[in-house]
Amino acid sequence: MDLLLLDKKLKHITNLILEKKEEFSKQKQYEDKDIQQLLEPWRVHLIQIYADSVSTNDTKNFEVLEEWGREVANLLVVLQLPLDVALEEISYYRNIIGEIIKEEAKAETFTFDAFYQVISRFNVVVDKAVHWVSKSYMTDFANKIQSARYAIDELSIPVVRITKEIGVIPLVGDLDTNRAQILMENALQHGSEYKLNWLIIDLYAVPIIDTMVADQIFKVIGALRLLGIQVVLSGIRAEIAQTMVNLGLDLADITTFSSLHQAVEYVNQAD
């Protein structure tokens, strides 16, 4: 088939698809009408990309498709919808557009080579759609989980202001590297913001004190002292005291108490 004639026929198929893109975008229905309404613009965009791929072999199609994949993935994550929704959309419109290509190729008596060229190019675009949506979805989902974890960790390390100049950080659970960083950030930020003179770090609910945990606590104490905030450690249970001794930790210049009540009493008298 003459290349100019083939190009003309391919553009005809593209235009045929585009004429019906609004109609196609409404064919697949969801019970949730809000989700239906939100998905329709992305369907139109996908159909546009599919249609353009029939008559052009432009790398811009892939760039547009990559951006589309990111947008759809972000929408799914925001709506808390599974990745399957996007993959079903891609497959559904692949079948519709593929059927149009097949019927038009029959009507226009495409050669086998011409049909194979068109359908192969179309399939590459579909495969790219799957790739970009899946990749973007997993990235967005992972970022959302990480943000949620950070928010939970931040809430689990509060600075509780008990008087105008005294605050308490009640630590609960294991203190890993991430939580230690949040401890540092919260202590410095709120200690400075509240203009505290004293900050009590309560370790009663921290199950294990090892070298790493102790090192992080000492760093927080040192940073707070640079801001003029005095630090007292409370909740030093017998097993924690023994562990600290065994680790050879020097607590000579740090005031410690076995209970939060004792620490609060001490700070109130010293303030």
Secondary structure by P-SEA (a helix, b strand, c coil): ccaaaaaaaaaaaaaaaaaaaaaaaaccccccaaaaaaaaaaaaaaaaaaaaaaccccaaaaaaaaaaaaaaaaaaaaacccaaaaaaaaaaaaaaaaaaaaaaaaaacccaaaaaaaaaaaaaaaaaaaaaaaaaaaaaaaaaaaaaaaaaaaaacccccccccbbbbbccccccaaaaaaaaaaaaaaaaaacccbbbbbccccccccaaaaaaaaaaaaaaaaacbbbbbccccaaaaaaaaaaccccccbbbbccaaaaaaaaaaac
